[in-house]
Amino acid sequence: MLITIFDGVKDPRKIDQCTYEPGDLMAIALLTYLCGGEDYPDMAMFAEHRSGEFGLLPYTDRNPSRDTFERLFAALSTDYVRQCVVGHGKRIMDVMTMQKWLIY
């Protein structure tokens, strides 16, 4: 469900050089933030330790580095990402209410 929030985001990266789907990376970033993470190293750590719990990165056994997150977010339109998150904010909060273990 979280990945679908970012379905409309155009991937600004060179597709032939990418290992990870932008929706997965952005969902990891959002989950990292919701769990108290603050930066790209936190996102990389979340991806390594918890992405499987959320069904993220199922097509690779590698984990994205902090640089991967930094490159993606440097290339993305922050206004569009903000619109995606705000537009689906109620859905995110509903999921968090139903799955309180996300925050704890």
CNS distance restraints for C-alpha pairs under 8 A (distance, minus, plus):
assign (resid   1 and name CA) (resid   5 and name CA) 7.10 0.50 0.50
assign (resid   2 and name CA) (resid   6 and name CA) 7.64 0.50 0.50
assign (resid   2 and name CA) (resid  27 and name CA) 5.93 0.50 0.50
assign (resid   2 and name CA) (resid  92 and name CA) 7.44 0.50 0.50
assign (resid   3 and name CA) (resid   7 and name CA) 6.80 0.50 0.50
assign (resid   3 and name CA) (resid  23 and name CA) 5.12 0.50 0.50
assign (resid   3 and name CA) (resid  24 and name CA) 6.10 0.50 0.50
assign (resid   3 and name CA) (resid  26 and name CA) 7.62 0.50 0.50
assign (resid   3 and name CA) (resid  27 and name CA) 5.61 0.50 0.50
assign (resid   4 and name CA) (resid  23 and name CA) 7.34 0.50 0.50
assign (resid   5 and name CA) (resid  23 and name CA) 7.99 0.50 0.50
assign (resid   5 and name CA) (resid  84 and name CA) 6.11 0.50 0.50
assign (resid   5 and name CA) (resid  85 and name CA) 7.05 0.50 0.50
assign (resid   5 and name CA) (resid  88 and name CA) 6.65 0.50 0.50
assign (resid   6 and name CA) (resid  23 and name CA) 5.43 0.50 0.50
assign (resid   6 and name CA) (resid  26 and name CA) 7.26 0.50 0.50
assign (resid   6 and name CA) (resid  27 and name CA) 7.83 0.50 0.50
assign (resid   6 and name CA) (resid  81 and name CA) 7.57 0.50 0.50
assign (resid   6 and name CA) (resid  84 and name CA) 6.41 0.50 0.50
assign (resid   7 and name CA) (resid  23 and name CA) 6.49 0.50 0.50
assign (resid   9 and name CA) (resid  23 and name CA) 7.95 0.50 0.50
assign (resid   9 and name CA) (resid  80 and name CA) 7.45 0.50 0.50
assign (resid   9 and name CA) (resid  81 and name CA) 7.44 0.50 0.50
assign (resid  11 and name CA) (resid  15 and name CA) 7.89 0.50 0.50
assign (resid  11 and name CA) (resid  22 and name CA) 6.43 0.50 0.50
assign (resid  11 and name CA) (resid  76 and name CA) 7.66 0.50 0.50
assign (resid  12 and name CA) (resid  72 and name CA) 7.71 0.50 0.50
assign (resid  12 and name CA) (resid  75 and name CA) 6.02 0.50 0.50
assign (resid  12 and name CA) (resid  76 and name CA) 6.49 0.50 0.50
assign (resid  13 and name CA) (resid  17 and name CA) 7.86 0.50 0.50
assign (resid  13 and name CA) (resid  18 and name CA) 7.32 0.50 0.50
assign (resid  13 and name CA) (resid  72 and name CA) 7.21 0.50 0.50
assign (resid  13 and name CA) (resid  75 and name CA) 7.36 0.50 0.50
assign (resid  14 and name CA) (resid  18 and name CA) 6.70 0.50 0.50
assign (resid  19 and name CA) (resid  60 and name CA) 7.81 0.50 0.50
assign (resid  20 and name CA) (resid  24 and name CA) 7.03 0.50 0.50
assign (resid  20 and name CA) (resid  25 and name CA) 7.00 0.50 0.50
assign (resid  20 and name CA) (resid  57 and name CA) 7.06 0.50 0.50
assign (resid  20 and name CA) (resid  64 and name CA) 7.51 0.50 0.50
assign (resid  21 and name CA) (resid  25 and name CA) 6.51 0.50 0.50
assign (resid  21 and name CA) (resid  57 and name CA) 7.86 0.50 0.50
assign (resid  22 and name CA) (resid  26 and name CA) 6.03 0.50 0.50
assign (resid  22 and name CA) (resid  72 and name CA) 7.67 0.50 0.50
assign (resid  23 and name CA) (resid  27 and name CA) 5.97 0.50 0.50
assign (resid  24 and name CA) (resid  28 and name CA) 6.13 0.50 0.50
assign (resid  24 and name CA) (resid  56 and name CA) 5.75 0.50 0.50
assign (resid  24 and name CA) (resid  57 and name CA) 6.42 0.50 0.50
assign (resid  25 and name CA) (resid  29 and name CA) 6.19 0.50 0.50
assign (resid  25 and name CA) (resid  69 and name CA) 6.98 0.50 0.50
assign (resid  26 and name CA) (resid  30 and name CA) 6.16 0.50 0.50
assign (resid  27 and name CA) (resid  31 and name CA) 6.08 0.50 0.50
assign (resid  28 and name CA) (resid  32 and name CA) 5.93 0.50 0.50
assign (resid  28 and name CA) (resid  43 and name CA) 6.49 0.50 0.50
assign (resid  28 and name CA) (resid  46 and name CA) 7.06 0.50 0.50
assign (resid  28 and name CA) (resid  47 and name CA) 6.35 0.50 0.50
assign (resid  28 and name CA) (resid  51 and name CA) 6.93 0.50 0.50
assign (resid  28 and name CA) (resid  56 and name CA) 7.81 0.50 0.50
assign (resid  29 and name CA) (resid  33 and name CA) 6.25 0.50 0.50
assign (resid  29 and name CA) (resid  43 and name CA) 5.60 0.50 0.50
assign (resid  30 and name CA) (resid  34 and name CA) 6.19 0.50 0.50
assign (resid  31 and name CA) (resid  35 and name CA) 6.10 0.50 0.50
assign (resid  32 and name CA) (resid  36 and name CA) 6.40 0.50 0.50
assign (resid  32 and name CA) (resid  37 and name CA) 4.92 0.50 0.50
assign (resid  32 and name CA) (resid  38 and name CA) 7.45 0.50 0.50
assign (resid  32 and name CA) (resid  42 and name CA) 6.80 0.50 0.50
assign (resid  32 and name CA) (resid  43 and name CA) 5.66 0.50 0.50
assign (resid  32 and name CA) (resid  46 and name CA) 6.18 0.50 0.50
assign (resid  33 and name CA) (resid  37 and name CA) 4.71 0.50 0.50
assign (resid  33 and name CA) (resid  38 and name CA) 6.03 0.50 0.50
assign (resid  34 and name CA) (resid 103 and name CA) 7.02 0.50 0.50
assign (resid  35 and name CA) (resid 102 and name CA) 6.92 0.50 0.50
assign (resid  35 and name CA) (resid 103 and name CA) 5.42 0.50 0.50
assign (resid  35 and name CA) (resid 104 and name CA) 7.84 0.50 0.50
assign (resid  37 and name CA) (resid  42 and name CA) 5.42 0.50 0.50
assign (resid  37 and name CA) (resid  43 and name CA) 7.08 0.50 0.50
assign (resid  38 and name CA) (resid  42 and name CA) 6.34 0.50 0.50
assign (resid  39 and name CA) (resid  43 and name CA) 6.46 0.50 0.50
assign (resid  40 and name CA) (resid  44 and name CA) 6.28 0.50 0.50
assign (resid  40 and name CA) (resid  66 and name CA) 4.77 0.50 0.50
assign (resid  40 and name CA) (resid  67 and name CA) 7.41 0.50 0.50
assign (resid  40 and name CA) (resid  69 and name CA) 6.05 0.50 0.50
assign (resid  40 and name CA) (resid  70 and name CA) 6.42 0.50 0.50
assign (resid  41 and name CA) (resid  45 and name CA) 6.20 0.50 0.50
assign (resid  41 and name CA) (resid  65 and name CA) 7.54 0.50 0.50
assign (resid  41 and name CA) (resid  66 and name CA) 4.93 0.50 0.50
assign (resid  42 and name CA) (resid  46 and name CA) 6.09 0.50 0.50
assign (resid  42 and name CA) (resid  66 and name CA) 7.89 0.50 0.50
assign (resid  43 and name CA) (resid  47 and name CA) 6.11 0.50 0.50
assign (resid  43 and name CA) (resid  66 and name CA) 6.84 0.50 0.50
assign (resid  43 and name CA) (resid  69 and name CA) 7.45 0.50 0.50
assign (resid  44 and name CA) (resid  48 and name CA) 6.24 0.50 0.50
assign (resid  44 and name CA) (resid  63 and name CA) 7.26 0.50 0.50
assign (resid  44 and name CA) (resid  64 and name CA) 5.95 0.50 0.50
assign (resid  44 and name CA) (resid  65 and name CA) 5.26 0.50 0.50
assign (resid  44 and name CA) (resid  66 and name CA) 5.24 0.50 0.50
assign (resid  44 and name CA) (resid  69 and name CA) 7.68 0.50 0.50
assign (resid  45 and name CA) (resid  49 and name CA) 6.21 0.50 0.50
assign (resid  46 and name CA) (resid  50 and name CA) 5.38 0.50 0.50
assign (resid  46 and name CA) (resid  51 and name CA) 6.59 0.50 0.50
assign (resid  47 and name CA) (resid  51 and name CA) 4.73 0.50 0.50
assign (resid  47 and name CA) (resid  52 and name CA) 7.99 0.50 0.50
assign (resid  47 and name CA) (resid  63 and name CA) 6.26 0.50 0.50
assign (resid  47 and name CA) (resid  64 and name CA) 6.93 0.50 0.50
assign (resid  48 and name CA) (resid  63 and name CA) 5.64 0.50 0.50
assign (resid  48 and name CA) (resid  64 and name CA) 7.82 0.50 0.50
assign (resid  50 and name CA) (resid  54 and name CA) 7.18 0.50 0.50
assign (resid  51 and name CA) (resid  55 and name CA) 6.44 0.50 0.50
assign (resid  51 and name CA) (resid  56 and name CA) 5.06 0.50 0.50
assign (resid  51 and name CA) (resid  57 and name CA) 6.77 0.50 0.50
assign (resid  52 and name CA) (resid  56 and name CA) 5.59 0.50 0.50
assign (resid  52 and name CA) (resid  57 and name CA) 7.04 0.50 0.50
assign (resid  52 and name CA) (resid  58 and name CA) 7.29 0.50 0.50
assign (resid  57 and name CA) (resid  61 and name CA) 7.80 0.50 0.50
assign (resid  57 and name CA) (resid  63 and name CA) 7.98 0.50 0.50
assign (resid  64 and name CA) (resid  68 and name CA) 5.82 0.50 0.50
assign (resid  64 and name CA) (resid  69 and name CA) 7.33 0.50 0.50
assign (resid  65 and name CA) (resid  69 and name CA) 6.85 0.50 0.50
assign (resid  66 and name CA) (resid  70 and name CA) 6.24 0.50 0.50
assign (resid  67 and name CA) (resid  71 and name CA) 6.02 0.50 0.50
assign (resid  68 and name CA) (resid  72 and name CA) 6.26 0.50 0.50
assign (resid  69 and name CA) (resid  73 and name CA) 6.16 0.50 0.50
assign (resid  70 and name CA) (resid  74 and name CA) 5.98 0.50 0.50
assign (resid  71 and name CA) (resid  75 and name CA) 6.36 0.50 0.50
assign (resid  72 and name CA) (resid  76 and name CA) 6.25 0.50 0.50
assign (resid  73 and name CA) (resid  77 and name CA) 7.93 0.50 0.50
assign (resid  73 and name CA) (resid  78 and name CA) 7.71 0.50 0.50
assign (resid  76 and name CA) (resid  81 and name CA) 7.66 0.50 0.50
assign (resid  77 and name CA) (resid  81 and name CA) 6.48 0.50 0.50
assign (resid  78 and name CA) (resid  82 and name CA) 6.03 0.50 0.50
assign (resid  79 and name CA) (resid  83 and name CA) 6.24 0.50 0.50
assign (resid  80 and name CA) (resid  84 and name CA) 6.26 0.50 0.50
assign (resid  81 and name CA) (resid  85 and name CA) 6.35 0.50 0.50
assign (resid  82 and name CA) (resid  86 and name CA) 6.02 0.50 0.50
assign (resid  83 and name CA) (resid  87 and name CA) 5.65 0.50 0.50
assign (resid  84 and name CA) (resid  88 and name CA) 6.24 0.50 0.50
assign (resid  85 and name CA) (resid  89 and name CA) 5.68 0.50 0.50
assign (resid  88 and name CA) (resid  92 and name CA) 6.33 0.50 0.50
assign (resid  89 and name CA) (resid  93 and name CA) 6.22 0.50 0.50
assign (resid  90 and name CA) (resid  94 and name CA) 6.14 0.50 0.50
assign (resid  91 and name CA) (resid  95 and name CA) 6.27 0.50 0.50
assign (resid  92 and name CA) (resid  96 and name CA) 6.22 0.50 0.50
assign (resid  93 and name CA) (resid  97 and name CA) 6.06 0.50 0.50
assign (resid  94 and name CA) (resid  98 and name CA) 6.26 0.50 0.50
assign (resid  95 and name CA) (resid  99 and name CA) 5.99 0.50 0.50
assign (resid  96 and name CA) (resid 100 and name CA) 5.63 0.50 0.50
assign (resid  96 and name CA) (resid 102 and name CA) 6.58 0.50 0.50
assign (resid  96 and name CA) (resid 103 and name CA) 7.68 0.50 0.50
assign (resid 100 and name CA) (resid 104 and name CA) 6.85 0.50 0.50
